Amino acid sequence: MKNYLLVMGALLVCIGGCASAPTQDDGAERIAAAIANPDRSDADRERDARDRPEVTLALLNLQPGDAVADLFGGGGYYSDLLAGVVGEQGTVILHNNAGYAKWVEKTLQERYIDNQVVPVTVLRSEVDDLQLAPASLDAAIMIMSYHDLYYYNPERGFEQTDVKDFFAQLRTALKPGGRLLIVDHSAPDGTGKSLTQEIHRIDPVFAQQDIESNGFRLVATSDVLRNPDDPRTGMVFAKDIRGQTDRFVMLFEKQ
């Protein structure tokens, strides 16, 4: 498979029995500076109000020089922010598989490939071979993409995923204590993964159990992206709910 490599408040709620939120510098000033970067696009700035990165990224407790992977990162909204947080001595891997890359190739060409943004590395790889070096990552994020591990549409580049193998690869790539941030669209309670194929949503309880069963421990959550007005039964791309879905935020740690 071909790689494209370039140099380039809400309340944080700790679940019962989990560790407290990180006590080190949470990087609030670096996150704020990344958000305020004048080079960011108007579209990205508009998205800030919907995604609340000042809250979600603070959960990761990233430090200057850290390495983080933005898995299924799309056009780079989060990768840009992460680059500002870890600094030029850090590493941000913006990953897409074929299913994601086909929608963002022009954006990535303009944003990174033509401009070589340090410290972002653009990686194209499939879920059966992520091509992430062992013990190379301090953290990884999956933003509205975890559910796609259970989405099957080979015509659009989404093959059947061996979920256990995917998480095994990710655990290998993460350093001891490495962190995994998951943000995704909530499906109704008790539906598990059954609605993923139809409306791109997944049950938060199922998500927690699934990820924990694959070698991670839940350490923190946030309600910042919850929307009680969303019935959680509609397609996430529908005009009346797009960008306003009820979303869960979970932080895990490699076990």
C-alpha positions as a printed Julia matrix, in Angstrom:
255×3 Matrix{Float64}:
   0.0    0.0    0.0
   1.26   3.42  -0.82
   2.21   5.89   1.88
   2.14   9.61   1.36
   4.67  10.9    3.89
   5.65  14.52   4.24
   7.69  16.49   6.71
   5.46  18.33   7.36
 -16.13  24.97  30.53
 -17.58  21.76  29.98
 -17.36  19.37  32.89
 -14.95  16.5   32.62
 -16.77  13.6   34.23
 -14.79  10.69  35.58
 -16.71   7.42  35.45
 -17.04   5.46  38.69
 -13.95   3.37  39.22
 -11.83   5.18  36.65
  -8.77   7.3   37.24
  -9.13  11.01  37.81
  -8.52  13.45  34.99
  -4.82  14.08  34.2
  -3.11  16.34  36.7
  -0.24  17.53  34.47
  -0.45  20.74  32.46
  -3.48  20.16  30.24
  -2.09  22.48  27.59
  -5.03  24.9   27.76
  -2.88  27.81  26.58
  -1.38  25.8   23.71
  -4.82  24.58  22.66
  -6.18  28.13  22.78
  -3.25  29.35  20.68
  -3.81  26.56  18.15
  -7.48  27.5   17.87
  -6.57  31.19  17.47
  -3.97  30.5   14.75
  -4.68  33.12  12.04
  -3.72  30.66   9.3
  -6.75  28.46  10.0
  -9.56  28.44   7.45
 -12.94  30.08   7.99
 -14.58  26.66   7.66
 -12.45  25.26  10.47
 -13.19  28.24  12.7
 -16.9   27.74  12.1
 -16.54  24.11  13.12
 -14.96  25.04  16.47
 -18.32  25.94  17.99
 -19.7   22.5   17.06
 -16.7   20.39  18.08
 -15.45  22.25  21.17
 -11.78  21.25  20.72
 -10.75  23.34  23.72
 -12.49  20.7   25.84
 -11.97  17.47  23.93
  -8.26  17.97  23.23
  -7.59  19.0   26.83
  -8.55  15.46  27.86
  -5.51  14.1   26.05
  -3.05  16.11  28.15
  -0.66  16.35  25.2
   2.79  17.78  25.83
   5.18  19.56  23.44
   7.08  16.95  21.45
   4.39  14.26  21.76
   3.4   12.01  18.86
  -0.29  11.56  18.09
  -2.25   9.86  15.3
  -5.45  11.36  13.89
  -7.02   8.13  12.64
  -9.44   8.52   9.73
  -8.62  12.21  10.08
 -10.34  13.35   6.89
  -9.37  16.83   5.75
  -7.19  17.66   8.73
  -9.34  19.81  11.03
  -8.04  18.08  14.14
  -4.55  17.47  12.75
  -4.03  21.21  12.37
  -5.02  21.78  15.98
  -2.9   18.9   17.22
   0.11  20.3   15.36
  -0.24  23.52  17.32
  -0.48  21.65  20.61
   2.53  19.32  20.21
   4.65  21.91  18.39
   7.27  21.52  15.69
   9.21  19.0   17.77
   6.14  16.76  17.94
   4.56  14.43  15.41
   1.01  14.38  14.04
   0.07  11.52  11.72
  -2.98  12.35   9.62
  -4.28   8.95   8.58
  -6.95   8.04   6.07
  -7.93   4.77   4.46
  -9.25   4.55   0.91
 -12.82   5.22   2.03
 -11.88   8.5    3.65
  -9.1    9.59   1.34
 -11.27   9.71  -1.77
 -13.3   12.57  -0.26
 -10.39  14.71   0.93
  -7.54  14.27  -1.56
  -7.89  17.78  -2.98
  -8.1   19.3    0.49
  -5.02  17.44   1.69
  -3.1   18.39  -1.44
  -3.78  22.07  -0.8
  -3.45  22.01   2.98
  -0.4   19.8    3.5
   1.16  18.29   0.42
   1.69  21.62  -1.33
   2.64  23.44   1.86
   4.53  20.86   3.95
   3.1   21.79   7.33
   5.39  20.78  10.18
   4.85  18.51  12.14
   2.08  16.82  10.12
   2.7   13.55   8.28
   0.02  12.4    5.84
  -0.43   8.62   5.87
  -2.64   6.56   3.57
  -3.07   3.0    4.85
  -5.8    0.41   5.28
  -7.13  -0.97   8.53
  -5.53  -4.38   8.03
  -2.09  -2.73   7.92
  -2.07   0.69   9.59
   1.71   1.02   9.12
   2.23   2.61  12.52
   5.59   1.97  14.17
   5.58   0.06  17.48
   5.58   2.19  20.65
   5.72   5.37  18.55
   2.57   7.17  19.73
   1.7    9.0   22.91
  -1.94   9.26  21.85
  -4.45   8.64  19.08
  -7.83  10.13  18.27
 -10.85   8.82  16.35
 -13.36  11.58  15.72
 -16.73  10.42  14.38
 -14.96   7.44  12.81
 -14.91   4.61  15.38
 -18.33   3.47  14.12
 -16.85   2.98  10.64
 -14.95  -0.03  11.94
 -18.38  -1.68  11.69
 -19.39  -0.06   8.38
 -19.11  -2.2    5.25
 -19.27  -0.69   1.78
 -16.49  -1.98  -0.5
 -17.65   0.24  -3.37
 -16.75   3.23  -1.2
 -13.51   1.76   0.09
 -14.79   0.31   3.36
 -13.9   -3.36   3.54
 -14.83  -5.72   6.36
 -12.73  -4.76   9.41
 -11.18  -7.21  11.83
 -11.84  -4.97  14.82
  -9.7   -6.96  17.22
  -6.77  -6.82  14.84
  -7.27  -3.07  14.36
  -7.1   -2.41  18.08
  -4.18  -4.81  18.47
  -2.25  -2.77  15.91
  -3.19   0.45  17.68
  -2.15  -0.91  21.09
   1.2   -1.95  19.61
   1.72   1.54  18.19
   0.88   3.26  21.48
   3.49   3.66  24.2
   2.73   2.28  27.69
  -0.1    4.37  29.1
  -0.89   5.78  25.65
  -4.25   7.51  25.35
  -7.13   7.07  22.89
  -9.79   9.75  22.43
 -13.09   8.63  20.91
 -15.85  11.01  19.79
 -18.8    9.53  17.94
 -22.49   9.85  17.07
 -24.77   8.27  19.68
 -27.3    5.62  18.72
 -30.23   4.73  21.02
 -29.35   2.74  24.12
 -29.3   -0.99  23.59
 -28.82  -0.88  19.82
 -25.17  -1.84  19.91
 -23.63  -1.6   16.44
 -26.85  -2.48  14.6
 -27.51   1.03  13.23
 -23.99   1.74  12.04
 -24.64   0.55   8.5
 -27.89   2.48   8.14
 -27.37   5.81   9.95
 -23.68   5.91  11.01
 -24.38   5.87  14.75
 -23.24   3.54  17.52
 -24.45   2.84  21.06
 -22.13   4.48  23.64
 -22.47   1.56  26.08
 -21.47  -0.87  23.34
 -18.56   1.39  22.37
 -17.16   1.45  25.89
 -17.47  -2.31  26.32
 -16.0   -2.99  22.89
 -12.97  -0.76  23.32
 -12.31  -1.95  26.86
 -12.5   -5.57  25.67
  -9.68  -4.74  23.25
  -7.13  -3.72  25.84
  -8.08  -0.2   26.89
  -9.42   1.3   30.11
 -11.92   4.16  30.23
 -10.44   7.0   32.3
 -12.6   10.06  31.55
 -15.63  11.3   29.65
 -17.19  14.64  28.79
 -20.8   15.68  28.12
 -19.73  18.76  26.13
 -21.07  17.38  22.83
 -24.29  15.87  24.13
 -27.54  17.08  22.54
 -30.67  15.9   24.38
 -32.83  17.22  21.53
 -31.39  14.67  19.11
 -33.58  11.52  19.13
 -30.49   9.6   17.96
 -32.5    7.77  15.3
 -31.76   9.85  12.19
 -28.98   9.7    9.62
 -26.09  11.84  10.84
 -25.71  13.49   7.43
 -29.33  14.72   7.29
 -29.51  18.51   6.93
 -31.64  18.98  10.02
 -29.14  17.31  12.36
 -25.73  17.38  10.68
 -23.19  18.95  13.02
 -25.67  18.82  15.91
 -25.9   15.1   16.67
 -25.76  13.81  20.21
 -22.12  12.74  20.57
 -20.27  10.89  23.28
 -16.68  11.69  24.28
 -14.55   8.99  25.9
 -10.89   8.91  26.85
  -9.2    5.53  27.15
  -5.76   4.44  28.26
  -3.79   1.51  26.9
  -3.65  -1.39  29.34
